[in-house]
Amino acid sequence: MPKQQKFPHLVGSKWTAQQTTWGWRHFQVVNRKNQGRWVFAEMVAACDPTVRFWLNASQLKDRTLWQAGWRSLQEQEQPEKTGSPEAGVGET
């Protein structure tokens, strides 16, 4: 049985940074890179496609750093509902 891919729905997913990152809060994953046991995501700012950076995709699971989907500041202050369609990227 083949090993399942980590973060299978990573590319195209949208994220909100808990703090301003490179001047922005809303990002989309446009690329992924596997390096050994690590998976990296290339993030692009939603409002400025020239702002790009790579991060370890496991950081997207840390809710103190990132929330799945694009959220307003008011939505960020509310606790996240479990079972929402934007539950985030997980390993399967």
Backbone bond lengths (Angstrom), bond angles and torsions (degrees), N, CA, C in turn:
res aa  C-N    CA-C-N  psi(-1)  N-CA   C-N-CA  omega(-1)  CA-C   N-CA-C  phi
1 M - - - 1.452 - - 1.534 108.87 -
2 P 1.342 117.97 125.06 1.467 119.50 -177.35 1.526 111.46 -68.32
3 K 1.324 114.07 149.05 1.460 120.58 178.49 1.529 109.77 -70.60
4 Q 1.337 116.55 134.34 1.463 119.36 -179.02 1.521 110.62 -75.73
5 Q 1.322 114.60 146.20 1.457 122.09 -178.35 1.521 110.51 -71.71
6 K 1.334 116.86 135.96 1.463 121.13 173.50 1.523 108.67 -72.49
7 F 1.314 117.14 140.62 1.463 123.25 177.35 1.533 111.53 55.08
8 P 1.329 118.88 59.44 1.469 120.42 -174.47 1.530 114.32 -66.24
9 H 1.315 119.09 -23.38 1.472 121.23 -177.12 1.526 111.47 -109.61
10 L 1.305 117.08 28.65 1.462 121.58 -173.74 1.532 112.58 -67.82
11 V 1.329 117.89 -52.43 1.467 120.89 -176.34 1.523 109.24 -66.21
12 G 1.327 115.32 129.38 1.461 121.74 -178.82 1.521 113.16 95.11
13 S 1.335 117.84 -12.13 1.458 119.46 -179.57 1.528 110.42 -72.86
14 K 1.339 115.47 151.28 1.465 122.10 -176.68 1.517 109.23 -113.85
15 W 1.345 116.05 143.32 1.461 121.84 -173.38 1.517 111.27 -140.10
16 T 1.330 114.92 149.04 1.454 121.81 174.16 1.527 107.95 -116.13
17 A 1.324 116.06 124.53 1.462 120.89 176.53 1.525 108.73 -75.71
18 Q 1.317 116.94 139.51 1.457 121.08 178.70 1.527 111.18 -68.14
19 Q 1.328 116.52 -27.45 1.461 121.47 176.32 1.526 107.87 -127.34
20 T 1.309 116.38 153.80 1.462 120.45 178.35 1.532 109.21 -55.74
21 T 1.326 115.03 129.25 1.460 122.17 -177.44 1.519 108.13 -125.74
22 W 1.311 117.52 119.44 1.464 122.79 -176.34 1.531 110.49 53.27
23 G 1.331 116.42 32.51 1.456 121.70 176.00 1.520 114.77 88.75
24 W 1.327 118.14 -0.10 1.466 121.59 -176.26 1.525 111.36 -136.29
25 R 1.331 115.79 166.38 1.466 121.80 176.54 1.523 113.23 -116.53
26 H 1.331 118.56 -27.82 1.463 121.66 -174.58 1.525 111.02 -102.84
27 F 1.342 114.80 128.60 1.460 121.43 -175.83 1.518 110.70 -137.60
28 Q 1.338 115.01 157.86 1.452 121.22 174.54 1.526 107.97 -130.14
29 V 1.324 115.92 143.08 1.460 121.04 176.90 1.529 107.98 -82.85
30 V 1.339 116.29 122.76 1.462 120.59 -178.24 1.525 112.97 -110.79
31 N 1.329 116.95 -11.07 1.457 119.74 -177.92 1.517 108.82 -158.82
32 R 1.305 116.00 157.83 1.462 121.48 174.64 1.517 108.98 -133.72
33 K 1.338 114.99 154.96 1.459 120.28 179.43 1.522 107.28 -141.58
34 N 1.321 116.16 128.44 1.461 121.72 175.64 1.519 108.24 -98.74
35 Q 1.323 115.95 126.04 1.467 120.56 175.98 1.521 107.29 -131.47
36 G 1.316 115.30 99.96 1.453 119.95 -176.35 1.521 109.85 62.73
37 R 1.322 116.56 -125.92 1.467 119.35 -179.81 1.522 112.36 -88.05
38 W 1.328 118.07 0.26 1.455 122.01 -177.61 1.523 111.60 -99.29
39 V 1.330 115.56 146.77 1.463 122.12 174.81 1.522 106.78 -120.96
40 F 1.328 116.76 130.38 1.450 122.10 179.58 1.518 109.89 -115.49
41 A 1.328 115.90 146.42 1.459 122.37 179.90 1.523 108.68 -117.84
42 E 1.340 115.95 133.70 1.460 120.01 173.65 1.524 107.37 -91.56
43 M 1.320 115.48 117.71 1.457 122.83 -177.33 1.528 109.31 -99.72
44 V 1.343 116.19 139.81 1.463 122.17 177.01 1.522 107.44 -128.52
45 A 1.339 116.75 131.64 1.465 120.87 178.48 1.521 109.30 -63.78
46 A 1.331 116.29 136.38 1.468 121.51 -177.61 1.527 111.88 -63.85
47 C 1.310 117.73 -34.99 1.467 121.38 -175.35 1.523 113.61 -97.12
48 D 1.329 117.91 -6.46 1.463 120.61 -178.46 1.527 108.86 -150.03
49 P 1.339 117.53 93.18 1.465 119.85 -176.02 1.529 114.41 -65.18
50 T 1.325 118.56 -7.11 1.467 119.67 176.05 1.526 111.18 -80.23
51 V 1.338 117.36 -14.20 1.473 121.20 178.29 1.522 107.60 -90.24
52 R 1.334 115.52 108.26 1.465 122.48 -177.05 1.517 108.75 -137.02
53 F 1.325 116.20 144.73 1.461 120.38 174.47 1.525 108.85 -159.70
54 W 1.325 115.17 159.43 1.460 122.21 177.64 1.523 108.48 -104.06
55 L 1.334 116.06 143.46 1.459 120.01 172.49 1.517 109.35 -143.63
56 N 1.319 115.17 158.45 1.458 120.92 176.40 1.524 107.24 -66.51
57 A 1.329 117.78 122.64 1.462 121.90 -174.64 1.522 112.57 -60.11
58 S 1.316 118.69 -24.02 1.464 120.05 179.02 1.531 111.32 -64.94
59 Q 1.330 118.02 -22.36 1.462 120.86 177.22 1.521 111.60 -65.49
60 L 1.335 117.34 -24.67 1.460 120.39 179.97 1.534 111.81 -67.68
61 K 1.327 116.93 -16.96 1.468 120.49 177.09 1.529 111.99 -79.75
62 D 1.319 117.26 -16.12 1.470 122.23 -177.82 1.527 109.02 -81.54
63 R 1.330 117.22 105.62 1.468 122.24 -176.16 1.526 112.81 -71.01
64 T 1.331 117.82 -9.95 1.465 119.02 173.02 1.524 110.81 -80.26
65 L 1.345 116.94 -13.88 1.466 121.91 179.69 1.524 112.57 -108.66
66 W 1.350 117.54 -41.67 1.461 122.35 -171.96 1.522 111.28 -137.96
67 Q 1.337 115.87 149.76 1.458 122.60 170.18 1.521 107.85 -126.03
68 A 1.326 115.94 141.61 1.464 120.48 179.20 1.520 109.98 -68.67
69 G 1.327 115.68 141.38 1.463 121.21 -179.87 1.513 111.52 84.83
70 W 1.317 115.07 171.73 1.464 120.12 175.54 1.513 107.17 -96.85
71 R 1.322 116.51 120.75 1.462 122.41 -174.78 1.519 110.44 -123.07
72 S 1.349 114.72 145.98 1.461 119.94 175.12 1.531 108.34 -76.51
73 L 1.312 116.46 168.46 1.467 119.50 177.85 1.525 110.68 -59.92
74 Q 1.338 117.73 -37.84 1.466 121.18 179.19 1.533 110.22 -64.82
75 E 1.317 117.12 -42.18 1.463 120.68 178.84 1.524 111.21 -65.77
76 Q 1.312 117.38 -34.24 1.458 120.71 179.42 1.523 111.59 -64.76
77 E 1.321 116.63 -31.15 1.460 120.21 -178.34 1.523 112.25 -76.40
78 Q 1.350 117.48 -19.99 1.454 121.48 179.35 1.524 109.40 -84.72
79 P 1.340 117.57 146.32 1.470 118.79 177.07 1.525 110.32 -65.72
80 E 1.316 115.70 144.61 1.462 121.02 -178.91 1.525 109.89 -74.67
81 K 1.333 116.14 136.07 1.461 121.30 177.92 1.524 108.76 -80.23
82 T 1.327 116.17 137.12 1.451 119.26 177.12 1.508 109.85 -79.23
83 G 1.312 115.32 149.69 1.453 120.47 178.76 1.513 113.99 80.83
84 S 1.342 118.59 8.68 1.459 120.58 179.12 1.521 109.19 -72.70
85 P 1.346 117.91 156.41 1.461 119.66 179.42 1.522 113.05 -63.14
86 E 1.326 117.09 -18.54 1.463 120.63 178.92 1.529 109.92 -102.96
87 A 1.298 116.42 42.91 1.463 121.43 -174.74 1.525 112.55 -66.19
88 G 1.334 117.87 -11.69 1.445 119.83 174.49 1.514 111.84 108.95
89 V 1.291 114.55 -173.41 1.449 121.55 -177.41 1.514 107.55 -98.71
90 G 1.287 116.93 130.29 1.459 120.32 179.72 1.509 111.22 -133.35
91 E 1.283 114.62 167.87 1.446 119.81 176.66 1.516 107.40 -90.48
92 T 1.298 116.07 135.67 1.459 119.94 176.20 1.502 110.96 -123.56
